[in-house]
Amino acid sequence: MELKEKVREKYGEAALRVTTGGSTCCGSAPSSGGSCDPITSNLYDSSETSQIPKEAFLASLGCGNPTALAKLNPGESVLDLGSGGGIDVLLSAKRVGPTGKAYGLDMTDEMLALARENQRKAGVENVEFLKGEIEHIPLPDNSVDVIISNCVINLSADKDRVLREALRVLKPGGRFAVSDVVVRGVVPAEVRRSMELWVGCIAGALEDTSSEEALAQFQTNFFGNHRVCRCALPHLRARERAHIVVIGSVAGLIAVPFQGMYSAAKFALEGYCEALRMELRGSSVRIAIVEPGDFATGFTAARQETIGSGQGSAYRATFEAALAVIKKDETGGADPVLVSRVVKRIIETDRPALRHPVGAFLQTAVARAKPFLPAAAFETLIADHYKCK
Ligand SMILES: C[S@@+](CC[C@H](N)C(=O)[O-])C[C@H]1O[C@@H](n2cnc3c(N)ncnc32)[C@H](O)[C@@H]1O
């Protein structure tokens, strides 16, 4: 059976269990709170639960509270992708008021019937439940102010398409607030390690770095950006004004020894942005790259070392010395809020510059000075800083 059919069958059964007085729990009896899963229970506070019929909360299958993530203003339109029993649609409808509208989109007939029954019990008028798939949203371009979704996008086999569709129907300046899961169940240690490599930054000598580790760095630091750009650009080009702000790194301007693969991926991102900017000349899309220096973030604790960089490595001693400098620079680094301020400034500027180094004065000054310094002098400066013999 195709994945989508399995999903439809499972949620059809879940809806019927609620309609016939059961719970949405799969297999087990519900806890006294009506929910069987510690992750999915108590997601809504009492000010919300008092507004909506009990049945709507019993039908909740979400993993978060997306309406708590988004500011909803009176008169706005909201679309819930995979609305299930309709809880988030009904809560949104209350918040946008009678001049606004909340749409729920779901592909499962039984869920739509349950949601419409919950709407009737709640006595809410400004709601419409639509039958359809989140990969093919049955609404026109630029038609909603806010998209929410609660634990649904993970179920789609074509997440790129879902995001493209969401961007298509969102009005310019629209908001997207999603609660979802990324990983479920127990992840084997090996898989977990490879996933951590995806999100983290791998340190180690280039010679000690395997192709898999290099690929993982590029997946996060380069191809992730490319995938998002490819999804978003067709929609952004259709707008009067749009910005793409890429988060690069000062390591994409100054190669960092023993974080060489990370630097290489960020250098590639610099080239990507420079070329994309030229390709987008004459369009309404502006592209800028922010290059943060060292900031005090969770990045330092999350860093992985390449598998080959252990005690047997010819580089061990120099690697340890360089890593100590890297960690010291990071933990003493600037407040990451500076980066968000730069992003805000870029978005508010009609024609931003391409490059935006941000961080400690010395780091940004060195990055800016690089093109004007003799290459050998620059290399000595950086190598000495990182204690490369
Ligand atoms: C985990 S439930 C979440 C329901 C609801 N958002 C909530 O918080 O209770 C998933 C819902 O998404 C719907 N769904 C799953 N895949 C879908 C798709 N590709 N298109 C439309 N609806 C989908 C299912 O029918 C089901 O109602």
The ligand as a Gaussian input file, in Angstrom:
#p B3LYP/6-31G(d) Opt

LIG

0 1
 C       -1.082000      13.492000      13.320000
 S       -2.664000      13.971000      12.687000
 C       -2.663000      15.652000      13.216000
 C       -4.017000      16.281000      13.180000
 C       -4.114000      17.685000      13.733000
 N       -3.178000      18.581000      13.097000
 C       -3.966000      17.706000      15.238000
 O       -3.086000      18.416000      15.733000
 O       -4.715000      17.043000      15.914000
 C       -2.366000      14.034000      10.959000
 C       -3.520000      14.534000      10.125000
 O       -3.002000      14.926000       8.854000
 C       -3.766000      14.361000       7.816000
 N       -2.821000      14.150000       6.700000
 C       -1.717000      13.362000       6.678000
 N       -1.072000      13.457000       5.502000
 C       -1.790000      14.349000       4.766000
 C       -1.628000      14.859000       3.440000
 N       -0.620000      14.490000       2.671000
 N       -2.546000      15.752000       2.984000
 C       -3.596000      16.133000       3.781000
 N       -3.805000      15.673000       5.027000
 C       -2.908000      14.786000       5.522000
 C       -4.358000      13.088000       8.387000
 O       -5.559000      12.732000       7.728000
 C       -4.587000      13.473000       9.829000
 O       -5.856000      14.023000      10.030000

